C-alpha cells in the first residue's frame, strides 16, 4: 500500500524518466539497471537409511547436528 507521498514520488520519477527517454533513447536504455532479489534455499534431507550407523551396544548414541538457517540481508 502506497501513501500519497510515495505515489507522488513515483509519478515525479516516471515523468523524469519519460523526459530522458524522449531526449536520448540509447542513453536512457544504457542507464536502466534491473535485478532479481529472489533467495532460494535448497534442503535435501538425508534418508533414515543413509543416516544409520553401526555402533557397539554399550557405546553412546551418535550426536546429530542440526542445521540453522538464516538469510543474509
CHARMM-style PDB file with segment names, atoms N, HN, CA, C and O in Angstrom:
ATOM      1  N   UNK     1       0.849  -1.177   0.000  1.00  0.00      PROA
ATOM      2  CA  UNK     1       0.000   0.000   0.000  1.00  0.00      PROA
ATOM      3  C   UNK     1       0.892   1.237   0.000  1.00  0.00      PROA
ATOM      4  O   UNK     1       1.735   1.410   0.880  1.00  0.00      PROA
ATOM      5  N   UNK     2       0.699   2.075  -0.978  1.00  0.00      PROA
ATOM      6  HN  UNK     2       0.014   1.935  -1.694  1.00  0.00      PROA
ATOM      7  CA  UNK     2       1.476   3.308  -1.086  1.00  0.00      PROA
ATOM      8  C   UNK     2       0.688   4.464  -0.492  1.00  0.00      PROA
ATOM      9  O   UNK     2      -0.519   4.582  -0.704  1.00  0.00      PROA
ATOM     10  N   UNK     3       1.385   5.314   0.253  1.00  0.00      PROA
ATOM     11  HN  UNK     3       2.366   5.218   0.424  1.00  0.00      PROA
ATOM     12  CA  UNK     3       0.717   6.523   0.737  1.00  0.00      PROA
ATOM     13  C   UNK     3       0.848   7.601  -0.349  1.00  0.00      PROA
ATOM     14  O   UNK     3       1.499   7.379  -1.370  1.00  0.00      PROA
ATOM     15  N   UNK     4       0.246   8.735  -0.130  1.00  0.00      PROA
ATOM     16  HN  UNK     4      -0.282   8.915   0.700  1.00  0.00      PROA
ATOM     17  CA  UNK     4       0.204   9.778  -1.157  1.00  0.00      PROA
ATOM     18  C   UNK     4       1.605  10.293  -1.498  1.00  0.00      PROA
ATOM     19  O   UNK     4       1.890  10.575  -2.662  1.00  0.00      PROA
ATOM     20  N   UNK     5       2.476  10.418  -0.501  1.00  0.00      PROA
ATOM     21  HN  UNK     5       2.244  10.190   0.445  1.00  0.00      PROA
ATOM     22  CA  UNK     5       3.835  10.897  -0.743  1.00  0.00      PROA
ATOM     23  C   UNK     5       4.594   9.936  -1.665  1.00  0.00      PROA
ATOM     24  O   UNK     5       5.310  10.366  -2.569  1.00  0.00      PROA
ATOM     25  N   UNK     6       4.430   8.644  -1.426  1.00  0.00      PROA
ATOM     26  HN  UNK     6       3.848   8.294  -0.691  1.00  0.00      PROA
ATOM     27  CA  UNK     6       5.100   7.633  -2.258  1.00  0.00      PROA
ATOM     28  C   UNK     6       4.553   7.655  -3.690  1.00  0.00      PROA
ATOM     29  O   UNK     6       5.308   7.513  -4.651  1.00  0.00      PROA
ATOM     30  N   UNK     7       3.244   7.834  -3.820  1.00  0.00      PROA
ATOM     31  HN  UNK     7       2.631   7.949  -3.039  1.00  0.00      PROA
ATOM     32  CA  UNK     7       2.629   7.919  -5.154  1.00  0.00      PROA
ATOM     33  C   UNK     7       3.142   9.128  -5.908  1.00  0.00      PROA
ATOM     34  O   UNK     7       3.449   9.038  -7.096  1.00  0.00      PROA
ATOM     35  N   UNK     8       3.237  10.262  -5.224  1.00  0.00      PROA
ATOM     36  HN  UNK     8       2.987  10.335  -4.259  1.00  0.00      PROA
ATOM     37  CA  UNK     8       3.742  11.487  -5.852  1.00  0.00      PROA
ATOM     38  C   UNK     8       5.185  11.314  -6.311  1.00  0.00      PROA
ATOM     39  O   UNK     8       5.557  11.751  -7.400  1.00  0.00      PROA
ATOM     40  N   UNK     9       5.994  10.670  -5.470  1.00  0.00      PROA
ATOM     41  HN  UNK     9       5.692  10.315  -4.585  1.00  0.00      PROA
ATOM     42  CA  UNK     9       7.399  10.429  -5.806  1.00  0.00      PROA
ATOM     43  C   UNK     9       7.501   9.548  -7.052  1.00  0.00      PROA
ATOM     44  O   UNK     9       8.320   9.813  -7.932  1.00  0.00      PROA
ATOM     45  N   UNK    10       6.693   8.524  -7.128  1.00  0.00      PROA
ATOM     46  HN  UNK    10       6.028   8.308  -6.413  1.00  0.00      PROA
ATOM     47  CA  UNK    10       6.723   7.636  -8.297  1.00  0.00      PROA
ATOM     48  C   UNK    10       6.292   8.367  -9.560  1.00  0.00      PROA
ATOM     49  O   UNK    10       6.861   8.155 -10.630  1.00  0.00      PROA
ATOM     50  N   UNK    11       5.295   9.221  -9.437  1.00  0.00      PROA
ATOM     51  HN  UNK    11       4.832   9.393  -8.567  1.00  0.00      PROA
ATOM     52  CA  UNK    11       4.849   9.998 -10.598  1.00  0.00      PROA
ATOM     53  C   UNK    11       5.951  10.940 -11.072  1.00  0.00      PROA
ATOM     54  O   UNK    11       6.178  11.087 -12.273  1.00  0.00      PROA
ATOM     55  N   UNK    12       6.631  11.575 -10.125  1.00  0.00      PROA
ATOM     56  HN  UNK    12       6.447  11.455  -9.149  1.00  0.00      PROA
ATOM     57  CA  UNK    12       7.717  12.501 -10.467  1.00  0.00      PROA
ATOM     58  C   UNK    12       8.867  11.759 -11.150  1.00  0.00      PROA
ATOM     59  O   UNK    12       9.381  12.214 -12.172  1.00  0.00      PROA
ATOM     60  N   UNK    13       9.261  10.641 -10.598  1.00  0.00      PROA
ATOM     61  HN  UNK    13       8.843  10.271  -9.769  1.00  0.00      PROA
ATOM     62  CA  UNK    13      10.341   9.853 -11.206  1.00  0.00      PROA
ATOM     63  C   UNK    13       9.948   9.324 -12.585  1.00  0.00      PROA
ATOM     64  O   UNK    13      10.777   9.277 -13.493  1.00  0.00      PROA
ATOM     65  N   UNK    14       8.703   8.933 -12.738  1.00  0.00      PROA
ATOM     66  HN  UNK    14       8.029   8.971 -12.000  1.00  0.00      PROA
ATOM     67  CA  UNK    14       8.232   8.449 -14.035  1.00  0.00      PROA
ATOM     68  C   UNK    14       8.262   9.566 -15.078  1.00  0.00      PROA
ATOM     69  O   UNK    14       8.624   9.336 -16.232  1.00  0.00      PROA
ATOM     70  N   UNK    15       7.885  10.756 -14.672  1.00  0.00      PROA
ATOM     71  HN  UNK    15       7.591  10.943 -13.735  1.00  0.00      PROA
ATOM     72  CA  UNK    15       7.924  11.907 -15.586  1.00  0.00      PROA
ATOM     73  C   UNK    15       9.355  12.221 -16.005  1.00  0.00      PROA
ATOM     74  O   UNK    15       9.619  12.497 -17.175  1.00  0.00      PROA
ATOM     75  N   UNK    16      10.289  12.178 -15.034  1.00  0.00      PROA
ATOM     76  HN  UNK    16      10.074  11.954 -14.083  1.00  0.00      PROA
ATOM     77  CA  UNK    16      11.702  12.415 -15.351  1.00  0.00      PROA
ATOM     78  C   UNK    16      12.228  11.354 -16.314  1.00  0.00      PROA
ATOM     79  O   UNK    16      12.953  11.674 -17.255  1.00  0.00      PROA
ATOM     80  N   UNK    17      11.869  10.106 -16.083  1.00  0.00      PROA
ATOM     81  HN  UNK    17      11.279   9.845 -15.318  1.00  0.00      PROA
ATOM     82  CA  UNK    17      12.306   9.031 -16.977  1.00  0.00      PROA
ATOM     83  C   UNK    17      11.729   9.199 -18.378  1.00  0.00      PROA
ATOM     84  O   UNK    17      12.409   8.926 -19.368  1.00  0.00      PROA
ATOM     85  N   UNK    18      10.503   9.638 -18.463  1.00  0.00      PROA
ATOM     86  HN  UNK    18       9.952   9.860 -17.659  1.00  0.00      PROA
ATOM     87  CA  UNK    18       9.874   9.868 -19.762  1.00  0.00      PROA
ATOM     88  C   UNK    18      10.605  10.970 -20.524  1.00  0.00      PROA
ATOM     89  O   UNK    18      10.834  10.845 -21.727  1.00  0.00      PROA
ATOM     90  N   UNK    19      10.973  12.048 -19.830  1.00  0.00      PROA
ATOM     91  HN  UNK    19      10.787  12.150 -18.853  1.00  0.00      PROA
ATOM     92  CA  UNK    19      11.719  13.147 -20.471  1.00  0.00      PROA
ATOM     93  C   UNK    19      13.077  12.657 -20.956  1.00  0.00      PROA
ATOM     94  O   UNK    19      13.488  12.968 -22.074  1.00  0.00      PROA
ATOM     95  N   UNK    20      13.784  11.882 -20.110  1.00  0.00      PROA
ATOM     96  HN  UNK    20      13.450  11.630 -19.201  1.00  0.00      PROA
ATOM     97  CA  UNK    20      15.085  11.349 -20.518  1.00  0.00      PROA
ATOM     98  C   UNK    20      14.953  10.425 -21.721  1.00  0.00      PROA
ATOM     99  O   UNK    20      15.791  10.448 -22.622  1.00  0.00      PROA
ATOM    100  N   UNK    21      13.918   9.627 -21.735  1.00  0.00      PROA
ATOM    101  HN  UNK    21      13.237   9.609 -21.003  1.00  0.00      PROA
ATOM    102  CA  UNK    21      13.682   8.699 -22.835  1.00  0.00      PROA
ATOM    103  C   UNK    21      13.448   9.463 -24.138  1.00  0.00      PROA
ATOM    104  O   UNK    21      13.947   9.070 -25.192  1.00  0.00      PROA
ATOM    105  N   UNK    22      12.689  10.552 -24.062  1.00  0.00      PROA
ATOM    106  HN  UNK    22      12.283  10.871 -23.206  1.00  0.00      PROA
ATOM    107  CA  UNK    22      12.385  11.331 -25.266  1.00  0.00      PROA
ATOM    108  C   UNK    22      13.610  12.086 -25.773  1.00  0.00      PROA
ATOM    109  O   UNK    22      13.734  12.309 -26.978  1.00  0.00      PROA
ATOM    110  N   UNK    23      14.527  12.488 -24.872  1.00  0.00      PROA
ATOM    111  HN  UNK    23      14.426  12.307 -23.894  1.00  0.00      PROA
ATOM    112  CA  UNK    23      15.736  13.210 -25.286  1.00  0.00      PROA
ATOM    113  C   UNK    23      16.729  12.300 -26.001  1.00  0.00      PROA
ATOM    114  O   UNK    23      17.203  12.631 -27.087  1.00  0.00      PROA
ATOM    115  N   UNK    24      17.043  11.168 -25.405  1.00  0.00      PROA
ATOM    116  HN  UNK    24      16.658  10.899 -24.522  1.00  0.00      PROA
ATOM    117  CA  UNK    24      18.037  10.257 -25.995  1.00  0.00      PROA
ATOM    118  C   UNK    24      17.713   8.824 -25.580  1.00  0.00      PROA
ATOM    119  O   UNK    24      18.057   8.389 -24.481  1.00  0.00      PROA
ATOM    120  N   UNK    25      17.059   8.112 -26.462  1.00  0.00      PROA
ATOM    121  HN  UNK    25      16.780   8.465 -27.354  1.00  0.00      PROA
ATOM    122  CA  UNK    25      16.616   6.741 -26.172  1.00  0.00      PROA
ATOM    123  C   UNK    25      17.789   5.823 -25.835  1.00  0.00      PROA
ATOM    124  O   UNK    25      17.715   5.063 -24.870  1.00  0.00      PROA
ATOM    125  N   UNK    26      18.872   5.883 -26.616  1.00  0.00      PROA
ATOM    126  HN  UNK    26      18.932   6.500 -27.400  1.00  0.00      PROA
ATOM    127  CA  UNK    26      20.019   4.985 -26.400  1.00  0.00      PROA
ATOM    128  C   UNK    26      20.670   5.222 -25.039  1.00  0.00      PROA
ATOM    129  O   UNK    26      21.023   4.268 -24.346  1.00  0.00      PROA
ATOM    130  N   UNK    27      20.826   6.468 -24.659  1.00  0.00      PROA
ATOM    131  HN  UNK    27      20.539   7.243 -25.222  1.00  0.00      PROA
ATOM    132  CA  UNK    27      21.408   6.782 -23.359  1.00  0.00      PROA
ATOM    133  C   UNK    27      20.476   6.330 -22.234  1.00  0.00      PROA
ATOM    134  O   UNK    27      20.931   5.828 -21.207  1.00  0.00      PROA
ATOM    135  N   UNK    28      19.191   6.509 -22.430  1.00  0.00      PROA
ATOM    136  HN  UNK    28      18.821   6.917 -23.265  1.00  0.00      PROA
ATOM    137  CA  UNK    28      18.203   6.099 -21.434  1.00  0.00      PROA
ATOM    138  C   UNK    28      18.263   4.591 -21.181  1.00  0.00      PROA
ATOM    139  O   UNK    28      18.247   4.146 -20.034  1.00  0.00      PROA
ATOM    140  N   UNK    29      18.331   3.817 -22.256  1.00  0.00      PROA
ATOM    141  HN  UNK    29      18.344   4.178 -23.188  1.00  0.00      PROA
ATOM    142  CA  UNK    29      18.353   2.353 -22.143  1.00  0.00      PROA
ATOM    143  C   UNK    29      19.632   1.893 -21.448  1.00  0.00      PROA
ATOM    144  O   UNK    29      19.602   0.926 -20.687  1.00  0.00      PROA
ATOM    145  N   UNK    30      20.756   2.569 -21.697  1.00  0.00      PROA
ATOM    146  HN  UNK    30      20.781   3.355 -22.315  1.00  0.00      PROA
ATOM    147  CA  UNK    30      22.021   2.196 -21.063  1.00  0.00      PROA
ATOM    148  C   UNK    30      22.003   2.440 -19.557  1.00  0.00      PROA
ATOM    149  O   UNK    30      22.784   1.830 -18.827  1.00  0.00      PROA
ATOM    150  N   UNK    31      21.128   3.320 -19.084  1.00  0.00      PROA
ATOM    151  HN  UNK    31      20.494   3.815 -19.677  1.00  0.00      PROA
ATOM    152  CA  UNK    31      21.077   3.666 -17.659  1.00  0.00      PROA
ATOM    153  C   UNK    31      20.149   2.761 -16.852  1.00  0.00      PROA
ATOM    154  O   UNK    31      20.101   2.866 -15.626  1.00  0.00      PROA
ATOM    155  N   UNK    32      19.422   1.886 -17.514  1.00  0.00      PROA
ATOM    156  HN  UNK    32      19.462   1.801 -18.510  1.00  0.00      PROA
ATOM    157  CA  UNK    32      18.470   1.028 -16.813  1.00  0.00      PROA
ATOM    158  C   UNK    32      19.214  -0.138 -16.164  1.00  0.00      PROA
ATOM    159  O   UNK    32      19.999  -0.829 -16.813  1.00  0.00      PROA
ATOM    160  N   UNK    33      18.957  -0.339 -14.894  1.00  0.00      PROA
ATOM    161  HN  UNK    33      18.320   0.222 -14.367  1.00  0.00      PROA
ATOM    162  CA  UNK    33      19.555  -1.447 -14.146  1.00  0.00      PROA
ATOM    163  C   UNK    33      18.419  -2.299 -13.599  1.00  0.00      PROA
ATOM    164  O   UNK    33      17.486  -1.788 -12.980  1.00  0.00      PROA
ATOM    165  N   UNK    34      18.509  -3.590 -13.832  1.00  0.00      PROA
ATOM    166  HN  UNK    34      19.267  -4.006 -14.335  1.00  0.00      PROA
ATOM    167  CA  UNK    34      17.491  -4.493 -13.296  1.00  0.00      PROA
ATOM    168  C   UNK    34      18.150  -5.487 -12.366  1.00  0.00      PROA
ATOM    169  O   UNK    34      19.363  -5.688 -12.423  1.00  0.00      PROA
ATOM    170  N   UNK    35      17.372  -6.099 -11.526  1.00  0.00      PROA
ATOM    171  HN  UNK    35      16.387  -5.935 -11.480  1.00  0.00      PROA
ATOM    172  CA  UNK    35      17.908  -7.087 -10.608  1.00  0.00      PROA
ATOM    173  C   UNK    35      16.833  -8.016 -10.121  1.00  0.00      PROA
ATOM    174  O   UNK    35      15.640  -7.734 -10.227  1.00  0.00      PROA
ATOM    175  N   UNK    36      17.275  -9.118  -9.589  1.00  0.00      PROA
ATOM    176  HN  UNK    36      18.244  -9.346  -9.503  1.00  0.00      PROA
ATOM    177  CA  UNK    36      16.361 -10.107  -9.054  1.00  0.00      PROA
ATOM    178  C   UNK    36      16.730 -10.328  -7.588  1.00  0.00      PROA
ATOM    179  O   UNK    36      17.877 -10.650  -7.278  1.00  0.00      PROA
ATOM    180  N   UNK    37      15.780 -10.159  -6.703  1.00  0.00      PROA
ATOM    181  HN  UNK    37      14.848  -9.898  -6.955  1.00  0.00      PROA
ATOM    182  CA  UNK    37      16.054 -10.298  -5.281  1.00  0.00      PROA
ATOM    183  C   UNK    37      15.528 -11.613  -4.714  1.00  0.00      PROA
ATOM    184  O   UNK    37      15.199 -11.700  -3.532  1.00  0.00      PROA
ATOM    185  N   UNK    38      15.454 -12.620  -5.554  1.00  0.00      PROA
ATOM    186  HN  UNK    38      15.722 -12.550  -6.515  1.00  0.00      PROA
ATOM    187  CA  UNK    38      14.942 -13.914  -5.124  1.00  0.00      PROA
ATOM    188  C   UNK    38      16.013 -14.683  -4.361  1.00  0.00      PROA
ATOM    189  O   UNK    38      17.137 -14.832  -4.841  1.00  0.00      PROA
ATOM    190  N   UNK    39      15.666 -15.172  -3.176  1.00  0.00      PROA
ATOM    191  HN  UNK    39      14.754 -15.051  -2.786  1.00  0.00      PROA
ATOM    192  CA  UNK    39      16.551 -16.029  -2.390  1.00  0.00      PROA
ATOM    193  C   UNK    39      15.949 -17.420  -2.394  1.00  0.00      PROA
ATOM    194  O   UNK    39      14.788 -17.605  -2.027  1.00  0.00      PROA
ATOM    195  N   UNK    40      16.737 -18.392  -2.807  1.00  0.00      PROA
ATOM    196  HN  UNK    40      17.679 -18.242  -3.104  1.00  0.00      PROA
ATOM    197  CA  UNK    40      16.246 -19.763  -2.875  1.00  0.00      PROA
ATOM    198  C   UNK    40      17.082 -20.628  -1.942  1.00  0.00      PROA
ATOM    199  O   UNK    40      18.311 -20.607  -1.995  1.00  0.00      PROA
ATOM    200  N   UNK    41      16.421 -21.373  -1.107  1.00  0.00      PROA
ATOM    201  HN  UNK    41      15.422 -21.390  -1.063  1.00  0.00      PROA
ATOM    202  CA  UNK    41      17.110 -22.273  -0.191  1.00  0.00      PROA
ATOM    203  C   UNK    41      16.789 -23.704  -0.597  1.00  0.00      PROA
ATOM    204  O   UNK    41      15.625 -24.074  -0.752  1.00  0.00      PROA
ATOM    205  N   UNK    42      17.824 -24.494  -0.766  1.00  0.00      PROA
ATOM    206  HN  UNK    42      18.770 -24.194  -0.640  1.00  0.00      PROA
ATOM    207  CA  UNK    42      17.635 -25.897  -1.132  1.00  0.00      PROA
ATOM    208  C   UNK    42      17.976 -26.765   0.069  1.00  0.00      PROA
ATOM    209  O   UNK    42      19.060 -26.642   0.638  1.00  0.00      PROA
ATOM    210  N   UNK    43      17.077 -27.620   0.448  1.00  0.00      PROA
ATOM    211  HN  UNK    43      16.196 -27.719  -0.014  1.00  0.00      PROA
ATOM    212  CA  UNK    43      17.296 -28.522   1.576  1.00  0.00      PROA
ATOM    213  C   UNK    43      17.011 -29.931   1.109  1.00  0.00      PROA
ATOM    214  O   UNK    43      15.905 -30.234   0.664  1.00  0.00      PROA
ATOM    215  N   UNK    44      18.008 -30.793   1.211  1.00  0.00      PROA
ATOM    216  HN  UNK    44      18.907 -30.547   1.573  1.00  0.00      PROA
ATOM    217  CA  UNK    44      17.869 -32.176   0.790  1.00  0.00      PROA
ATOM    218  C   UNK    44      18.086 -33.061   2.016  1.00  0.00      PROA
ATOM    219  O   UNK    44      19.225 -33.403   2.336  1.00  0.00      PROA
ATOM    220  N   UNK    45      17.007 -33.435   2.706  1.00  0.00      PROA
ATOM    221  HN  UNK    45      16.082 -33.157   2.446  1.00  0.00      PROA
ATOM    222  CA  UNK    45      17.176 -34.238   3.920  1.00  0.00      PROA
ATOM    223  C   UNK    45      17.724 -35.617   3.587  1.00  0.00      PROA
ATOM    224  O   UNK    45      17.363 -36.215   2.572  1.00  0.00      PROA
ATOM    225  N   UNK    46      18.597 -36.112   4.453  1.00  0.00      PROA
ATOM    226  HN  UNK    46      18.890 -35.627   5.276  1.00  0.00      PROA
ATOM    227  CA  UNK    46      19.128 -37.444   4.199  1.00  0.00      PROA
ATOM    228  C   UNK    46      18.132 -38.486   4.688  1.00  0.00      PROA
ATOM    229  O   UNK    46      17.521 -38.312   5.742  1.00  0.00      PROA
ATOM    230  N   UNK    47      17.964 -39.556   3.938  1.00  0.00      PROA
ATOM    231  HN  UNK    47      18.460 -39.697   3.081  1.00  0.00      PROA
ATOM    232  CA  UNK    47      17.020 -40.604   4.340  1.00  0.00      PROA
ATOM    233  C   UNK    47      17.489 -41.309   5.616  1.00  0.00      PROA
ATOM    234  O   UNK    47      18.674 -41.289   5.948  1.00  0.00      PROA
ATOM    235  N   UNK    48      16.564 -41.917   6.308  1.00  0.00      PROA
ATOM    236  HN  UNK    48      15.601 -41.934   6.038  1.00  0.00      PROA
ATOM    237  CA  UNK    48      16.879 -42.591   7.559  1.00  0.00      PROA
ATOM    238  C   UNK    48      17.927 -43.691   7.338  1.00  0.00      PROA
ATOM    239  O   UNK    48      18.832 -43.863   8.154  1.00  0.00      PROA
ATOM    240  N   UNK    49      17.799 -44.412   6.258  1.00  0.00      PROA
ATOM    241  HN  UNK    49      17.064 -44.272   5.595  1.00  0.00      PROA
ATOM    242  CA  UNK    49      18.741 -45.493   5.953  1.00  0.00      PROA
ATOM    243  C   UNK    49      20.164 -44.932   5.813  1.00  0.00      PROA
ATOM    244  O   UNK    49      21.129 -45.546   6.269  1.00  0.00      PROA
ATOM    245  N   UNK    50      20.279 -43.770   5.185  1.00  0.00      PROA
ATOM    246  HN  UNK    50      19.495 -43.271   4.815  1.00  0.00      PROA
ATOM    247  CA  UNK    50      21.583 -43.160   4.965  1.00  0.00      PROA
ATOM    248  C   UNK    50      22.199 -42.642   6.270  1.00  0.00      PROA
ATOM    249  O   UNK    50      23.423 -42.613   6.399  1.00  0.00      PROA
ATOM    250  N   UNK    51      21.382 -42.241   7.222  1.00  0.00      PROA
ATOM    251  HN  UNK    51      20.388 -42.264   7.117  1.00  0.00      PROA
ATOM    252  CA  UNK    51      21.897 -41.664   8.459  1.00  0.00      PROA
ATOM    253  C   UNK    51      22.194 -42.716   9.528  1.00  0.00      PROA
ATOM    254  O   UNK    51      22.731 -42.384  10.584  1.00  0.00      PROA
ATOM    255  N   UNK    52      21.854 -43.972   9.268  1.00  0.00      PROA
ATOM    256  HN  UNK    52      21.418 -44.242   8.409  1.00  0.00      PROA
ATOM    257  CA  UNK    52      22.122 -45.029  10.248  1.00  0.00      PROA
ATOM    258  C   UNK    52      23.618 -45.317  10.368  1.00  0.00      PROA
ATOM    259  O   UNK    52      24.358 -45.206   9.390  1.00  0.00      PROA
ATOM    260  N   UNK    53      24.059 -45.688  11.576  1.00  0.00      PROA
ATOM    261  HN  UNK    53      23.458 -45.778  12.370  1.00  0.00      PROA
ATOM    262  CA  UNK    53      25.456 -46.031  11.811  1.00  0.00      PROA
ATOM    263  C   UNK    53      25.521 -47.317  12.632  1.00  0.00      PROA
ATOM    264  O   UNK    53      24.648 -47.596  13.454  1.00  0.00      PROA
ATOM    265  N   UNK    54      26.582 -48.093  12.386  1.00  0.00      PROA
ATOM    266  HN  UNK    54      27.291 -47.866  11.719  1.00  0.00      PROA
ATOM    267  CA  UNK    54      26.824 -49.257  13.215  1.00  0.00      PROA
ATOM    268  C   UNK    54      27.529 -48.791  14.482  1.00  0.00      PROA
ATOM    269  O   UNK    54      28.448 -47.974  14.430  1.00  0.00      PROA
ATOM    270  N   UNK    55      27.084 -49.324  15.628  1.00  0.00      PROA
ATOM    271  HN  UNK    55      26.337 -49.988  15.670  1.00  0.00      PROA
ATOM    272  CA  UNK    55      27.746 -48.980  16.880  1.00  0.00      PROA
ATOM    273  C   UNK    55      27.637 -50.161  17.829  1.00  0.00      PROA
ATOM    274  O   UNK    55      26.764 -51.017  17.684  1.00  0.00      PROA
ATOM    275  N   UNK    56      28.527 -50.191  18.793  1.00  0.00      PROA
ATOM    276  HN  UNK    56      29.236 -49.495  18.911  1.00  0.00      PROA
ATOM    277  CA  UNK    56      28.514 -51.236  19.805  1.00  0.00      PROA
ATOM    278  C   UNK    56      27.351 -50.959  20.755  1.00  0.00      PROA
ATOM    279  O   UNK    56      26.997 -49.799  20.967  1.00  0.00      PROA
ATOM    280  N   UNK    57      26.770 -51.972  21.314  1.00  0.00      PROA
ATOM    281  HN  UNK    57      27.057 -52.914  21.142  1.00  0.00      PROA
ATOM    282  CA  UNK    57      25.608 -51.808  22.191  1.00  0.00      PROA
ATOM    283  C   UNK    57      25.900 -50.910  23.394  1.00  0.00      PROA
ATOM    284  O   UNK    57      25.005 -50.217  23.877  1.00  0.00      PROA
ATOM    285  N   UNK    58      27.134 -50.916  23.878  1.00  0.00      PROA
ATOM    286  HN  UNK    58      27.861 -51.478  23.485  1.00  0.00      PROA
ATOM    287  CA  UNK    58      27.447 -50.105  25.062  1.00  0.00      PROA
ATOM    288  C   UNK    58      27.933 -48.694  24.713  1.00  0.00      PROA
ATOM    289  O   UNK    58      28.093 -47.866  25.610  1.00  0.00      PROA
ATOM    290  N   UNK    59      28.168 -48.408  23.439  1.00  0.00      PROA
ATOM    291  HN  UNK    59      28.037 -49.080  22.711  1.00  0.00      PROA
ATOM    292  CA  UNK    59      28.656 -47.075  23.069  1.00  0.00      PROA
ATOM    293  C   UNK    59      27.491 -46.074  23.031  1.00  0.00      PROA
ATOM    294  O   UNK    59      26.349 -46.454  22.771  1.00  0.00      PROA
ATOM    295  N   UNK    60      27.789 -44.803  23.290  1.00  0.00      PROA
ATOM    296  HN  UNK    60      28.716 -44.495  23.501  1.00  0.00      PROA
ATOM    297  CA  UNK    60      26.714 -43.801  23.280  1.00  0.00      PROA
ATOM    298  C   UNK    60      26.182 -43.561  21.866  1.00  0.00      PROA
ATOM    299  O   UNK    60      26.856 -43.841  20.875  1.00  0.00      PROA
ATOM    300  N   UNK    61      24.988 -43.050  21.801  1.00  0.00      PROA
ATOM    301  HN  UNK    61      24.440 -42.822  22.606  1.00  0.00      PROA
ATOM    302  CA  UNK    61      24.385 -42.745  20.502  1.00  0.00      PROA
ATOM    303  C   UNK    61      25.161 -41.622  19.823  1.00  0.00      PROA
ATOM    304  O   UNK    61      25.664 -40.723  20.496  1.00  0.00      PROA
ATOM    305  N   UNK    62      25.262 -41.667  18.503  1.00  0.00      PROA
ATOM    306  HN  UNK    62      24.853 -42.397  17.956  1.00  0.00      PROA
ATOM    307  CA  UNK    62      25.972 -40.595  17.802  1.00  0.00      PROA
ATOM    308  C   UNK    62      25.209 -39.273  17.921  1.00  0.00      PROA
ATOM    309  O   UNK    62      23.978 -39.249  17.930  1.00  0.00      PROA
ATOM    310  N   UNK    63      25.971 -38.169  18.013  1.00  0.00      PROA
ATOM    311  HN  UNK    63      26.970 -38.188  18.006  1.00  0.00      PROA
ATOM    312  CA  UNK    63      25.338 -36.854  18.096  1.00  0.00      PROA
ATOM    313  C   UNK    63      25.007 -36.372  16.692  1.00  0.00      PROA
ATOM    314  O   UNK    63      25.823 -36.482  15.777  1.00  0.00      PROA
ATOM    315  N   UNK    64      23.836 -35.854  16.536  1.00  0.00      PROA
ATOM    316  HN  UNK    64      23.173 -35.765  17.279  1.00  0.00      PROA
ATOM    317  CA  UNK    64      23.379 -35.376  15.239  1.00  0.00      PROA
ATOM    318  C   UNK    64      23.314 -33.860  15.289  1.00  0.00      PROA
ATOM    319  O   UNK    64      22.625 -33.305  16.144  1.00  0.00      PROA
ATOM    320  N   UNK    65      24.015 -33.178  14.394  1.00  0.00      PROA
ATOM    321  HN  UNK    65      24.575 -33.628  13.699  1.00  0.00      PROA
ATOM    322  CA  UNK    65      23.986 -31.720  14.346  1.00  0.00      PROA
ATOM    323  C   UNK    65      22.777 -31.254  13.564  1.00  0.00      PROA
ATOM    324  O   UNK    65      22.401 -31.849  12.554  1.00  0.00      PROA
ATOM    325  N   UNK    66      22.176 -30.184  14.046  1.00  0.00      PROA
ATOM    326  HN  UNK    66      22.482 -29.701  14.867  1.00  0.00      PROA
ATOM    327  CA  UNK    66      21.049 -29.604  13.335  1.00  0.00      PROA
ATOM    328  C   UNK    66      21.518 -28.391  12.553  1.00  0.00      PROA
ATOM    329  O   UNK    66      22.361 -27.625  13.019  1.00  0.00      PROA
ATOM    330  N   UNK    67      20.974 -28.227  11.382  1.00  0.00      PROA
ATOM    331  HN  UNK    67      20.289 -28.850  11.004  1.00  0.00      PROA
ATOM    332  CA  UNK    67      21.330 -27.106  10.524  1.00  0.00      PROA
ATOM    333  C   UNK    67      20.507 -25.882  10.927  1.00  0.00      PROA
ATOM    334  O   UNK    67      19.296 -25.984  11.124  1.00  0.00      PROA
ATOM    335  N   UNK    68      21.160 -24.731  11.048  1.00  0.00      PROA
ATOM    336  HN  UNK    68      22.144 -24.648  10.888  1.00  0.00      PROA
ATOM    337  CA  UNK    68      20.449 -23.489  11.355  1.00  0.00      PROA
ATOM    338  C   UNK    68      20.434 -22.655  10.090  1.00  0.00      PROA
ATOM    339  O   UNK    68      21.466 -22.488   9.439  1.00  0.00      PROA
ATOM    340  N   UNK    69      19.287 -22.137   9.743  1.00  0.00      PROA
ATOM    341  HN  UNK    69      18.449 -22.272  10.271  1.00  0.00      PROA
ATOM    342  CA  UNK    69      19.131 -21.359   8.509  1.00  0.00      PROA
ATOM    343  C   UNK    69      18.988 -19.882   8.845  1.00  0.00      PROA
ATOM    344  O   UNK    69      18.290 -19.511   9.789  1.00  0.00      PROA
ATOM    345  N   UNK    70      19.650 -19.056   8.071  1.00  0.00      PROA
ATOM    346  HN  UNK    70      20.217 -19.357   7.304  1.00  0.00      PROA
ATOM    347  CA  UNK    70      19.465 -17.613   8.199  1.00  0.00      PROA
ATOM    348  C   UNK    70      19.692 -16.981   6.831  1.00  0.00      PROA
ATOM    349  O   UNK    70      20.422 -17.514   5.995  1.00  0.00      PROA
ATOM    350  N   UNK    71      19.056 -15.842   6.623  1.00  0.00      PROA
ATOM    351  HN  UNK    71      18.463 -15.409   7.302  1.00  0.00      PROA
ATOM    352  CA  UNK    71      19.190 -15.118   5.370  1.00  0.00      PROA
ATOM    353  C   UNK    71      20.083 -13.913   5.579  1.00  0.00      PROA
ATOM    354  O   UNK    71      19.869 -13.129   6.504  1.00  0.00      PROA
ATOM    355  N   UNK    72      21.062 -13.763   4.743  1.00  0.00      PROA
ATOM    356  HN  UNK    72      21.236 -14.400   3.991  1.00  0.00      PROA
ATOM    357  CA  UNK    72      21.911 -12.566   4.791  1.00  0.00      PROA
ATOM    358  C   UNK    72      21.170 -11.437   4.088  1.00  0.00      PROA
ATOM    359  O   UNK    72      20.615 -11.626   3.005  1.00  0.00      PROA
ATOM    360  N   UNK    73      21.165 -10.294   4.694  1.00  0.00      PROA
ATOM    361  HN  UNK    73      21.615 -10.141   5.574  1.00  0.00      PROA
ATOM    362  CA  UNK    73      20.478  -9.159   4.063  1.00  0.00      PROA
ATOM    363  C   UNK    73      21.403  -8.014   3.880  1.00  0.00      PROA
ATOM    364  OT1 UNK    73      21.001  -6.971   3.365  1.00  0.00      PROA
TER     365      UNK     73
END
